[in-house]
């Protein structure tokens, strides 16, 4: 694995900060704000959009590397995949709201 983003070096402070931040690009689905809110509320992890629709290969590579290091650090810190947990929680919440709005349980 080649780590090219912040936190890839030996500076532990940078790695600790990386565990609290993810970067993203593109237009996210409607559930993104709820997902970001859960990550922030439960784990103190913030999501920062660094580009919308047009993303260079260089930026995409940087963001992917940064997020790979950040996600691994956060998952190590909390002892499990916090991103999967929050995504699943949002999915269940949205399904529950959809069932209520359509009258299905």
C-alpha positions in Angstrom: 0.0 0.0 0.0 1.4 3.4 -0.9 0.1 6.2 1.3 0.3 9.6 -0.5 -2.1 11.7 1.5 -1.8 13.6 4.8 -1.1 11.3 7.6 1.1 9.1 5.4 4.3 10.4 7.0 5.7 9.7 10.5 3.9 12.7 12.0 1.5 11.2 14.5 -0.4 14.5 14.9 -1.2 14.6 11.3 -2.5 11.0 11.4 -4.7 11.8 14.5 -6.2 14.8 12.6 -6.7 12.6 9.5 -8.8 10.2 11.6 -11.2 13.1 12.2 -11.7 14.2 8.6 -12.7 12.6 5.3 -12.7 14.4 1.9 -15.3 13.8 -0.8 -16.0 14.9 -4.3 -19.0 15.0 -6.6 -22.7 15.5 -5.9 -23.7 13.1 -3.1 -27.1 11.4 -2.8 -29.8 12.9 -0.6 -28.7 10.8 2.4 -25.2 12.2 2.5 -26.1 15.0 5.0 -27.6 12.5 7.4 -24.5 10.3 7.0 -22.1 13.2 7.6 -24.2 14.3 10.6 -24.0 10.8 12.2 -20.2 10.6 11.6 -19.7 14.0 13.3 -22.2 13.4 16.2 -21.0 9.8 17.1 -17.3 9.9 16.2 -16.3 13.6 15.6 -15.4 12.8 12.0 -16.1 15.7 9.6 -16.6 15.4 5.8 -15.3 18.1 3.6 -16.3 18.5 -0.1 -13.2 19.5 -2.1 -14.8 19.4 -5.5 -18.2 18.9 -7.1 -18.7 17.5 -10.6 -15.4 18.1 -12.3 -12.6 16.3 -10.6 -9.1 16.0 -12.0 -7.2 12.6 -11.8 -4.7 14.2 -9.5 -7.3 15.4 -7.1 -9.2 12.1 -7.2 -6.0 10.3 -6.4 -5.2 12.6 -3.6 -8.7 12.3 -2.1 -8.7 8.5 -2.4 -5.3 8.3 -0.7 -6.3 10.7 2.0 -9.5 8.9 2.7 -7.8 5.5 2.7 -5.4 6.7 5.5 -8.1 8.6 7.4 -10.7 5.7 7.3 -8.1 3.2 8.4 -7.0 5.5 11.3 -10.6 6.1 12.4 -11.5 2.4 12.3 -8.4 1.6 14.3 -9.2 4.3 16.8 -12.8 3.1 17.3 -12.2 -0.6 16.9 -14.7 -1.2 14.1 -15.8 0.1 10.7 -17.6 3.3 11.8 -18.4 4.3 8.2 -20.2 1.1 7.5 -22.0 1.4 10.8 -23.2 4.9 10.0 -24.2 4.0 6.4 -26.2 1.1 7.7 -27.9 3.3 10.4 -28.9 5.9 7.7 -30.2 3.1 5.4 -32.4 1.7 8.2 -33.6 5.1 9.2 -34.5 6.0 5.6 -36.3 2.6 5.1 -38.3 3.2 8.3 -39.3 6.7 7.2 -40.3 5.4 3.7 -42.4 2.6 5.3 -44.2 5.1 7.5 -44.8 7.5 4.6 -46.2 4.7 2.4 -48.2 3.1 5.3 -46.1 -0.1 5.0 -44.4 -1.7 8.0 
